[in-house]
Amino acid sequence: MTPLPQQPLLPPVFVDPPDGLDESWKHGFLLIGHGDWQPLSDGDLAEVYREATLRLIDAAILSGELWRSSFPALFMCRHTLELYLKSIVPDWRKLSKTGKGTKPNRHDIGILAATLRDLLNPRYPADQVEALCSFLEDFDRLDPKAMAFRFADGARNSFEKSQPHQTPPVELWVDFRNLRASISAVFDALEKLPCVHSARCP
C-alpha cells in the first residue's frame, strides 16, 4: 500500500503573502478576504470560465476518450452559462426565490433563460432569441440544480419525485463537436449583449 504523503513533504499552498510580492510574481495570485474580494466582475468571471471550458472540451476531443472529461466539461458549460446569465439578468437573486421546488434554487438557469427571453424579445429577432433560450433550457432540463454533472448521485438528487415531467431520457448521445460549436456561439452571443457587464439591459 502506498503511504499517504507526510505534511512536511507537501509544499505549502496557502501562506501569508511573501515579502517583496509584486507584479513580477507570476506563479500565484493573492486571495483576499478568503475569496470575498476578487478583481473580476460577474461578466469577467464568466469570460475566464468560458476560456477554461473551451480548453477542456478541446482537450477531451483531442484525447479520444471523451468519457474521462464528459461530466467535467458539461458541468463547466452549465456553470459558465449560469455566470453569463447572472451577469445579464437584473435582480436575479430575487428570481431564484420563485424557482422550481420548495426550496429556493439559486442555480435555476431555466428561470433566468425565461427572463432573458422577455428582455431580448423586443430587441432581437424572435427566432434568434428562441434558439438561444431553447439551448439554455436544454441545460436546465438536464441539470436543474447544477448537481447532475458534479456528483455520482447528482442526477438522482436533481430530479424530485414531484416533478416526473422533468426526468430526462435514459440515454442521450452527446456530440462534443456539436457542443464545441454551439457552446462557443452561445458564449459569444451572451458576451456581446450590451448588458453583460453592467447587469442592466438597455
C-alpha positions as CSV (number, residue, x, y, z in Angstrom):
1,M,0.0,0.0,0.0
2,T,1.4,3.4,-0.9
3,P,1.8,5.6,2.2
4,L,0.0,8.9,2.5
5,P,2.2,11.9,1.9
6,Q,3.5,13.4,5.1
7,Q,2.7,17.1,5.7
8,P,6.4,18.3,5.7
9,L,6.8,16.8,2.3
10,L,3.9,18.7,0.8
11,P,4.8,22.2,-0.4
12,P,2.5,24.7,1.3
13,V,-0.2,26.2,-0.9
14,F,-1.9,28.7,1.4
15,V,0.6,31.0,3.1
16,D,1.0,34.6,4.2
17,P,1.9,37.0,1.4
18,P,5.7,36.7,0.9
19,D,8.0,39.7,1.4
20,G,8.7,41.5,-1.9
21,L,5.5,40.4,-3.5
22,D,4.9,42.5,-6.7
23,E,3.7,42.1,-10.3
24,S,6.8,40.0,-11.2
25,W,5.4,37.1,-9.2
26,K,3.7,35.1,-11.9
27,H,3.3,31.7,-10.3
28,G,0.4,32.5,-8.0
29,F,-2.3,35.1,-7.0
30,L,-3.3,37.0,-4.0
31,L,-6.5,35.6,-2.4
32,I,-8.1,38.4,-0.4
33,G,-10.8,38.1,2.2
34,H,-11.0,34.4,1.9
35,G,-12.2,34.9,-1.7
36,D,-14.8,37.5,-0.7
37,W,-13.0,40.1,-2.8
38,Q,-11.7,39.4,-6.3
39,P,-11.0,41.8,-9.1
40,L,-13.4,40.3,-11.6
41,S,-16.9,41.3,-12.3
42,D,-19.6,38.7,-12.9
43,G,-19.1,39.1,-16.7
44,D,-15.4,38.9,-16.4
45,L,-15.7,35.7,-14.3
46,A,-17.9,34.2,-17.0
47,E,-15.2,35.0,-19.6
48,V,-12.4,33.2,-17.7
49,Y,-14.7,30.2,-17.1
50,R,-15.5,30.3,-20.8
51,E,-11.8,30.0,-21.7
52,A,-11.3,27.1,-19.3
53,T,-14.5,25.4,-20.6
54,L,-13.4,25.5,-24.2
55,R,-9.9,24.3,-23.4
56,L,-11.4,21.3,-21.6
57,I,-13.7,20.5,-24.5
58,D,-10.9,20.7,-27.0
59,A,-8.6,18.5,-24.8
60,A,-11.4,16.0,-24.5
61,I,-12.0,15.8,-28.2
62,L,-8.2,15.5,-28.8
63,S,-7.8,12.7,-26.3
64,G,-10.3,10.4,-28.0
65,E,-11.5,9.3,-24.5
66,L,-14.5,11.7,-24.0
67,W,-15.9,9.7,-21.1
68,R,-13.0,10.9,-19.0
69,S,-13.9,14.5,-19.4
70,S,-17.6,14.3,-20.2
71,F,-19.0,15.3,-16.8
72,P,-16.4,18.0,-16.0
73,A,-17.0,19.5,-19.5
74,L,-20.8,19.5,-19.2
75,F,-20.6,20.9,-15.7
76,M,-18.2,23.7,-16.8
77,C,-20.5,24.5,-19.8
78,R,-23.5,24.8,-17.5
79,H,-21.6,26.8,-14.8
80,T,-20.3,29.3,-17.4
81,L,-23.8,29.7,-18.8
82,E,-25.1,30.4,-15.3
83,L,-22.4,33.0,-14.7
84,Y,-23.2,34.8,-18.0
85,L,-27.0,34.8,-17.2
86,K,-26.4,36.1,-13.7
87,S,-24.3,38.9,-15.2
88,I,-27.1,39.8,-17.6
89,V,-30.4,39.4,-15.7
90,P,-31.1,42.2,-13.3
91,D,-32.0,41.3,-9.8
92,W,-31.5,37.5,-10.4
93,R,-31.3,36.8,-6.7
94,K,-35.0,37.8,-6.3
95,L,-35.9,35.5,-9.2
96,S,-34.2,32.5,-7.6
97,K,-36.8,32.6,-4.8
98,T,-39.6,31.9,-7.2
99,G,-37.9,28.9,-8.9
100,K,-38.9,25.3,-9.1
101,G,-39.4,23.2,-5.9
102,T,-40.0,24.0,-2.3
103,K,-36.5,25.5,-1.6
104,P,-35.0,28.4,-3.5
105,N,-32.8,27.2,-6.3
106,R,-30.1,29.8,-6.8
107,H,-28.8,27.8,-9.8
108,D,-32.0,27.8,-11.7
109,I,-31.0,28.7,-15.2
110,G,-34.5,27.9,-16.5
111,I,-36.0,30.9,-14.8
112,L,-33.0,33.1,-15.9
113,A,-33.5,32.0,-19.5
114,A,-37.2,32.8,-19.4
115,T,-36.4,36.2,-18.0
116,L,-33.7,36.7,-20.7
117,R,-36.3,35.8,-23.3
118,D,-38.6,38.6,-22.1
119,L,-35.6,41.1,-22.0
120,L,-34.5,40.2,-25.5
121,N,-37.7,39.7,-27.5
122,P,-38.4,43.4,-28.1
123,R,-34.8,44.0,-29.2
124,Y,-33.8,41.0,-31.4
125,P,-35.4,38.7,-34.0
126,A,-37.7,36.2,-32.3
127,D,-36.2,33.2,-34.0
128,Q,-32.7,34.1,-32.7
129,V,-34.0,34.7,-29.1
130,E,-35.8,31.4,-29.2
131,A,-32.8,29.5,-30.4
132,L,-30.6,31.0,-27.7
133,C,-33.1,30.4,-24.9
134,S,-34.1,26.9,-26.0
135,F,-30.4,26.0,-25.8
136,L,-30.2,27.3,-22.3
137,E,-33.3,25.5,-21.3
138,D,-31.9,22.2,-22.6
139,F,-29.1,22.5,-19.9
140,D,-31.8,23.4,-17.3
141,R,-33.8,20.3,-18.2
142,L,-30.7,18.0,-17.9
143,D,-29.3,19.7,-14.8
144,P,-31.8,21.9,-13.0
145,K,-29.8,22.2,-9.8
146,A,-26.2,22.3,-11.0
147,M,-25.6,18.9,-9.4
148,A,-26.1,16.3,-12.2
149,F,-22.6,16.5,-13.6
150,R,-20.8,17.2,-10.3
151,F,-21.5,14.2,-8.2
152,A,-22.0,10.5,-8.7
153,D,-25.6,10.7,-7.4
154,G,-26.1,14.3,-8.7
155,A,-28.7,13.4,-11.3
156,R,-30.7,11.3,-8.9
157,N,-30.8,14.2,-6.4
158,S,-31.6,16.8,-9.1
159,F,-34.9,15.4,-10.1
160,E,-37.6,15.3,-7.4
161,K,-40.4,12.8,-7.4
162,S,-42.9,15.6,-7.5
163,Q,-41.6,16.7,-10.9
164,P,-41.6,13.5,-13.1
165,H,-42.1,15.5,-16.3
166,Q,-38.5,16.8,-15.8
167,T,-36.9,13.4,-15.8
168,P,-34.5,13.3,-18.8
169,P,-34.4,10.4,-21.3
170,V,-32.5,7.3,-20.1
171,E,-30.0,7.6,-22.9
172,L,-28.7,10.6,-24.8
173,W,-25.8,10.9,-27.3
174,V,-23.7,14.0,-26.5
175,D,-21.8,15.1,-29.6
176,F,-18.8,17.0,-28.4
177,R,-18.0,18.5,-31.8
178,N,-21.5,20.0,-31.9
179,L,-21.2,21.0,-28.2
180,R,-18.0,22.9,-29.0
181,A,-19.6,24.8,-31.9
182,S,-22.9,25.5,-30.1
183,I,-21.5,26.5,-26.8
184,S,-19.0,28.8,-28.4
185,A,-21.8,30.5,-30.4
186,V,-23.9,30.9,-27.3
187,F,-21.0,32.2,-25.2
188,D,-20.3,34.8,-28.0
189,A,-24.0,35.8,-28.1
190,L,-24.2,36.2,-24.3
191,E,-20.9,38.1,-24.1
192,K,-21.9,40.6,-26.8
193,L,-25.2,41.5,-25.2
194,P,-24.9,45.2,-24.1
195,C,-25.9,44.3,-20.6
196,V,-23.4,41.6,-19.9
197,H,-21.0,43.6,-17.7
198,S,-23.5,46.1,-16.2
199,A,-26.3,43.7,-15.2
200,R,-28.7,46.1,-16.8
201,C,-30.2,45.7,-20.2
202,P,-30.9,48.9,-22.2
